[in-house]
């Protein structure tokens, strides 16, 4: 009986590891009614949204660097073939 419970716990831990890092924070829907949220919930939401903005900005920066590197590579090939 215990083995089944241990297996279930291990499966639960594995599925938790598969979730995105921010999955523990509640999902915020833009334009959502905020009137029912407490002060603590609103502060937590602001903190989570600031973290998400930083995460998205970091990804945007990485993508722009990737595009810039690709552009530089293809521009150097164009000059070499001319």
C-alpha positions as CSV (number, residue, x, y, z in Angstrom):
1,X,0.0,0.0,0.0
2,X,2.8,2.4,0.9
3,X,4.5,1.8,-2.4
4,X,1.5,3.0,-4.3
5,X,1.4,6.2,-2.2
6,X,5.1,6.8,-2.7
7,X,4.8,6.3,-6.5
8,X,1.9,8.8,-6.5
9,X,4.0,11.3,-4.6
10,X,6.9,10.8,-7.0
11,X,4.6,11.3,-10.0
12,X,3.2,14.5,-8.4
13,X,6.7,15.8,-7.9
14,X,7.7,15.0,-11.5
15,X,4.6,16.8,-12.9
16,X,5.4,19.8,-10.7
17,X,8.9,19.9,-12.1
18,X,7.5,20.0,-15.7
19,X,5.5,23.2,-15.0
20,X,7.0,26.6,-15.9
21,X,8.9,28.3,-13.1
22,X,6.2,30.9,-12.6
23,X,3.4,28.4,-12.3
24,X,3.2,28.8,-8.5
25,X,2.1,32.4,-8.9
26,X,-1.6,32.9,-9.7
27,X,-2.4,33.7,-13.3
28,X,-3.3,37.4,-13.9
29,X,-5.7,38.3,-16.6
30,X,-5.3,41.7,-18.0
31,X,-8.4,43.8,-17.5
32,X,-9.7,41.5,-14.7
33,X,-11.9,42.9,-12.0
34,X,-9.6,43.6,-9.1
35,X,-12.3,44.8,-6.6
36,X,-12.5,41.4,-4.8
37,X,-8.7,41.1,-4.2
38,X,-7.2,42.0,-0.8
39,X,-4.3,44.5,-0.4
40,X,-1.9,41.5,0.0
41,X,-3.2,39.9,-3.2
42,X,-2.9,43.1,-5.1
43,X,0.7,43.6,-3.9
44,X,1.6,40.0,-4.8
45,X,0.1,40.5,-8.2
46,X,2.2,43.6,-8.8
47,X,5.3,41.8,-7.7
48,X,4.5,38.9,-10.0
49,X,3.8,41.2,-12.9
50,X,7.1,43.1,-12.4
51,X,8.8,39.7,-12.5
52,X,7.0,38.8,-15.7
53,X,8.0,42.1,-17.3
54,X,11.6,41.4,-16.4
55,X,11.4,37.9,-17.8
56,X,9.8,39.1,-21.1
57,X,12.3,41.9,-21.4
58,X,15.2,39.5,-21.0
59,X,13.8,37.2,-23.7
60,X,13.3,40.1,-26.0
61,X,16.9,41.2,-25.4
62,X,18.1,37.6,-26.2
63,X,16.0,37.5,-29.4
64,X,17.2,40.9,-30.6
65,X,20.9,39.8,-30.0
66,X,20.2,36.6,-32.0
67,X,18.7,38.6,-34.9
68,X,21.6,41.0,-34.8
69,X,24.1,38.2,-34.9
70,X,22.3,36.6,-37.8
71,X,22.1,39.9,-39.7
72,X,25.9,40.4,-39.1
73,X,26.6,36.9,-40.4
74,X,24.6,37.3,-43.6
75,X,25.9,40.8,-44.2
76,X,29.5,39.5,-44.0
77,X,28.7,36.7,-46.5
78,X,27.1,39.2,-48.9
79,X,30.3,41.3,-48.8
80,X,32.5,38.3,-49.3
81,X,30.6,37.1,-52.3
82,X,30.6,40.6,-54.0
